[in-house]
Amino acid sequence: MWNGAHRQPVVGTVFASTENLVTRATVKLRSGGELAAKMSQMRAWLDGHRFEPNVFRYEANTDGAVIRVAFKCEAEAAAFADAFQGIKEADVALVRGG
């Protein structure tokens, strides 16, 4: 993207409306067989609280897994993070791959 006045590149700028902002909760799980059970607990917890996350992403690594769940409502992200010993992250732009 170029700045029209000076024709210099603008780096690291994200243009997003507040409609596309979400608050993300991140939970790290250790390897060792509890992963499927913990993810089932998360789903049951979300259903029980009637929370509908925008994104529920799972990333495996050598230590276990990282679960990232994006919510439109900051309070929902905070509650999820508290329930599963995770962290609530700042608002991030929701980007969907096409």
C-alpha positions in Angstrom: 0.0 0.0 0.0 1.3 3.5 -0.8 0.9 6.8 0.9 -0.3 9.0 -2.0 1.4 12.2 -0.7 4.9 10.9 -0.5 4.7 7.7 -2.5 6.3 5.8 0.4 5.1 2.3 1.4 2.9 2.1 4.4 4.0 -1.1 6.3 2.1 -3.0 9.0 -1.2 -1.1 8.6 -4.4 -3.1 9.0 -7.6 -1.6 7.9 -10.6 -3.2 9.6 -13.9 -1.9 10.7 -15.0 -2.6 14.3 -17.4 -5.2 12.8 -14.4 -7.4 12.1 -12.7 -7.1 15.5 -12.7 -10.0 17.8 -11.2 -10.7 21.2 -9.2 -14.0 21.3 -8.6 -16.4 24.1 -5.6 -18.7 23.9 -5.2 -21.9 25.9 -2.1 -24.1 25.8 -2.6 -27.8 26.4 0.2 -30.3 27.2 0.5 -33.5 25.2 -0.4 -36.7 27.0 -3.8 -37.9 25.9 -5.9 -35.2 27.6 -6.4 -33.3 24.4 -9.6 -34.9 23.1 -11.2 -34.8 26.6 -10.2 -31.2 27.1 -11.6 -30.1 23.7 -14.8 -31.9 24.6 -15.0 -30.0 27.9 -14.4 -26.7 26.0 -17.3 -27.5 23.6 -19.6 -28.5 26.5 -18.6 -25.3 28.3 -19.3 -23.1 25.3 -22.7 -24.8 24.7 -23.6 -24.5 28.4 -22.9 -20.8 28.4 -24.5 -20.4 24.9 -21.3 -18.7 23.6 -20.8 -18.9 19.8 -17.2 -18.2 19.0 -16.3 -16.8 15.6 -13.2 -19.0 15.3 -12.1 -22.1 17.1 -8.6 -23.0 15.9 -6.3 -25.9 17.0 -2.6 -25.9 16.4 -0.5 -29.0 17.3 3.1 -28.6 18.4 5.7 -30.8 20.0 4.6 -29.8 23.5 0.9 -30.4 23.0 -1.5 -27.9 21.4 -2.6 -24.3 21.3 -6.3 -23.5 21.1 -7.2 -20.1 19.9 -10.9 -19.1 20.2 -12.1 -15.8 18.9 -15.2 -14.1 20.3 -17.1 -10.9 19.3 -17.6 -10.1 23.0 -14.6 -9.4 25.2 -16.4 -10.7 28.3 -16.9 -14.1 26.6 -13.3 -14.3 25.7 -12.3 -13.5 29.3 -14.7 -16.0 30.7 -13.4 -18.8 28.4 -9.8 -17.9 29.2 -10.5 -18.0 33.0 -12.4 -21.3 32.7 -9.5 -23.0 30.9 -6.4 -21.3 32.5 -5.7 -19.4 29.3 -5.1 -15.7 28.4 -7.3 -13.1 26.9 -5.6 -11.3 24.1 -6.3 -7.8 22.8 -8.8 -7.2 19.9 -7.5 -8.6 16.6 -8.9 -8.2 13.1 -10.8 -11.3 11.9 -9.3 -12.4 8.6 -11.0 -15.2 6.7 -9.2 -17.1 4.1 -10.9 -17.4 0.8 
